[in-house]
Amino acid sequence: MRPSFRFAKHALALVCAAALSAPAHARMVELEDSELSDITGQAFINLTTDTAGQINYTRVNFGLKVDTQLNIKKLELGSYARAGETRPSDILINNFALGTVGANDSINPFQIVDPYLELAYEGNQVVGVRIGFGQAKGVLSGDISHLTGKIAVDLEGKAKPLLDEANFFQRLLLGATVNENSTIRSEAELVSNGTPDSVRASQAGLKNGSVVQCVANCNLLGGLLTAFPSQGCQIIGIATCFNLSQFQSLNIGNVSAPGMDQAAKGVFISLQVKDLQWRDMDTSALINTVAGAFLNIPKYRDANGNLVAGIKFDFDQALNGIPRQDTCLGSAISGC
């Protein structure tokens, strides 16, 4: 079976409903040429086009800033049989939420700037649709079963959780390189037993050959830490791959920065009937996506031009998981 485009219909319906829900109180008034010359502005909605190979694209850009807090009981996309896969869908997140609820039912919204809806055409046939965000920042929560897509994660923090996880022999090996106050870093992505896996993956972690680097407060032989690459989801026996289900709330962008400073760029979710390339709105590079549903939370360039991941957490969170933040008004934490 091929994925359907019900996702596109629902997305378009939501966008149109938001645009049309406000009542209009206006009438047409003729303006003189002299009056028109004094008026400048930009359309709330504009269209842009693009081409990649034999595929043409039309993007509807919405000049909006959106603050939202929403809950969805079950977010499931790409529900069809896929060769070689036992899981029934491409993306499955139960109790999905954007934004959180604080003390006294105060709302901490998920922030979006410049959302857009894009269609991909081959000839006169629609072969793909995506909803994307120019910028996005906030907390994404859910009971994540599996994902299809490209998810970039920066791992950075103190070495203490890694040392706490180690046995005597492992600590002996690591002791020459790091101590509890050393800062270490690495990069994670969707994997299956250490092999990059972009289709219906249930784990994130270090791909085979990836290393952990000591970047601050290193011991005398700190540089030797890279001599222990991850292989088969382990570094000298310490786990480097983790079930997605244990990450119940994830920060998209730097949520502690004010306003939309350090917001993530390039976030989108798409559905396509064949493997497609979509234009990255930050770097202008083409992103390869597989047929079906696809979630993209990539690396993007920050204000200093450095490539950073849309998701970042430390090694304590990697090893022990991230508890869910409250996303419901009232007594429930999730499932509202």
N, C-alpha and C positions, 0 to 999 in steps of 0.2 A: 504493500500500500504506500501511497505518497502522502506527505503531510498536506492538510487542507489549509485554506486561507480564512477560516473563521476568526482567527486571531486578527487579521487585517480588518474584517468587518467590525469587530468589537472595538478595536482601537480607533477606527475612524468615527464610529458612533459616539465614543466618549469625547473625542476632540470636538466634534460638531456640537454635541450637547453643551459642552462648556462654553463654546463660542456663541451659541444661540440662546442660552438660558436667560441672559439679562434682557429686560424689556427696553425697547428703543423709544425715545421721545424726541423726535427731530423731524424737520421738514426741509425739503430742498430749497436753497436760496441762491439766486443768481449772483455771481460776483463779477465785478468789472475787471478788466485786464490789469489795471493799476493795483487793485486789491490782491489779485492772484500773485503778482510779482513779489508781494511782501510775505507770502506764506511758504514755509518749508516744512518738511516732515518725512516720515518713513512709514510705509505700510505695516500694519499689525501682522499681516500674512504676506509672504512673498514666495515665489517659486524659483528654483534653480535646477539646472539640468547638468548631467554628467554622462560620460561614456567610458566604458572599459571593455576592450575587445568587441564582441558582438552584442554586449548588453548596454542598454540605455537606461538612464535613471532620471526620475523626476522627484525632487524633494520639496515638500511643503514646510517652510520654516515659520515657526510661530514666535514672534518677538515677545516672549512672556518670561516672567519670573514667577515660579510656582513654589509655594510652601505647602507641603501636604503631610498628613499623617493618616495612613490607611492600613487596613488589615484585610487579608484574603485567606479564607479557610484552606484552600488548596490551589496552588499555582502549578498547573501541569500543561506543558506544551509539547507538541510533537509526539502525540500518543498514537503510535503505529508500530507495526513489526519492522525491525531493522535487522538485516542479516548480521549474524555473529554476535548479537546482543541479546541478553536475557531480560534486561529491564524494559518495561513496557512503554517508556516515553523518553524523550530527550532531556526534559527538565522537569523535576518534581521537587517542589518545596511546600511542605505543609505549614499552616499557620504563618504564612508569609506576611511581612509587614515592612513598611517604610516609615521612618520616624519613630519616636518613642513618647511615652507619657511619664512626666515627672511627678514630684510631690504635689499633692492637692489637685491632681488631674491636670496639671499644666502640660502643654504640648511642646515638644521639641521636634519641629518639623524636619522632614527631608526636603532639601532645597534643590530646585532645578532651574537652570537658566537656559533659554533658547532651545526648547524642545522642538523636535521635527518628526515628520512622518515621510518616509521615502518608499517609492515603488521602483522595482527593477523590471524592465521589459526586454523580452527577446522577440523581435518582430512586433506583432500586436498582442502578444501574450504576456500577462503578468507572471513573472517567475520568482519574485521575492518581494518582501515588505519588511521594513524595520522601523522601530521607534527608537529615537536616540536623543541624547541630551548634550547640549553644548558644554554645560558644566553640571556636576551633580555632587552634592555633599550631604551626608547624614548617615543614619544607622539603618542598615538592612538586616532584618531578623527573619528567622524561620527554622524549621526542622528540615534541613537539606538532605534529601535522599541521594540525588545524583544530578549532575550538570553536564551539559554539552556546551562547549565554548572555549574562550580564551580568558583565563583569569590570572592576572599577574599579582603576586604577593611579595612584598618586601618583609623579610624576617630580620629584626634587629633588636638587640637588648643585651642585658647582662648574661654572662656565661654561667651564673649560679644555677639556674634550672637545669642546664645541661650536665653540670657536675653533680647535682643532686640525683640525677637519673643514673649516673654512672656507678658501676661496681668498683671494687678496689683496683683491679687491673686496669680498667678504663680510666679511672682517675689518675693512675700512675702515668699512663700515656699522655693524658691531656694536661697534667700538672706542669710540664715543662713549657707549655704554650700559653695557658690562660689560668686566671684565678677567678674567684667569685665576682670581683669588681671589673673584670675585663668586659669590654663591649665587643660583641661578635655580630656578624651579619651574613645573610645568605638570601637566596631568592627561591620562591616556591611557585608551583603551577599545578594544574590538574595532572595526576599521574595514575598509573596502575602498576604497582610493584616497582616503582622507580622509572618506568617508561612513560614518556609524555602521552597523555590520553585525552583527546578533546571530545570524545563521544561517550556520553552516559557514564562519566567517571564518578566514583563515590569517594575518592581520596584526593587530597592536595599534599604536596611535599616536594622534596628535592629530587630532581631527575638524576639518573645515573651519571656519575662524573662530576656533579656539582660539589662545591666545597663550601665550608664555613670559614670565613676570614675573621681574624682578630684585628679590630680597627682602633682600639684605645685601651690603655692600661694593660698591655700585653706583658706576659712574662718574657724572660730573656730569649727564648726560642719561639716566640709567638708566630713568626712566619711559617713555622713548620706545621701549623694547624692545617694548612692547605694540602699537606701530604696525606691526609685522610679523606679521600673523596667519598661521597655517598654512593653506595651500590646496593641495589635490591632493597631500598628503603632503610638502610642502616649505615651509620658511621661507627666503626669498631664496636658494633653490636647495639648502638643507641638508635632508637627509632627516628627516622627522618620523614616518614609519611604518616598522614593523620586522616581519620575519617571526617568527611565534611559534616556529618551529623553532630559533631562535638562543637562546631563553631556556630552558635545560635544567634549571635549578634555581631555584625561586622561593620566597622567604620569604612564608609566610602569617602575618600579624601580625608583631609585632616580636620576633624570635627571641632578641634579645640581652637582653630584659627578663626578670627572674626570674619563676619560676612561670608562672601564667597572666595576669600583668600584661600589658596591651596585646595580648591575644589578639584575633584577628579574630572578628567576630560576623556572623550572618546567612548563613554559608556553607551551601549545600545543592546537591544534585544531584537532578533530578526527571525523570520521564517522564510525559507526558500525551498523550492521543489527540486533544485539541483545545487551542486557546489557553486558558490558565487563569491565574488569579491565586492566588498563595500568600502567606500572611501573613508579613511580615518579623518575626522573633522579637525583634529589637532595637528597631525604631522602630514596630512594629505597622502600618506601611503595607502596602499590597497590591503585590506584585511581579508584573508582567505576564510571563508565559512563553509561548513559542510551542509549538505541538504538536510532539511528539518529545522528544528528550533535551535537557536544559538545565542548565548549570552556573552557579551564582550565587555570585560573590565580590564583594559590594557594598561601598559605603561604610557605615560604622557610626559610632556615637557613642563617643568615647573617654571616659576618666574625667573630663575637663574639659568634656564636652558638645560637643566639636568633631567634625565629620564628617571621618573619615579613610578612606583606601582600604585594603582588605584586603591589597593588594600594593604595595610601594614599592621603587623602585630609582633609581639616579642616571643622569646622562646618559652617562657612560662605558659603563655596562652597557646602556643603551638603544641606543647607536650600535654597540657592539662585541659585544654578546651576553653571556650569563652561562653559564660552563662548568658542566658537571654535577658535583655533588658525589658522592662514593662512596656507593652505596646497597647494596652487596653485601658479605657476609662472604667473606673469601678474597681472591683476586687480581683478580677482575673488578670493574669500576666500575659497570657496568650490565648488563642482560640476564641476571641470575642467576635 
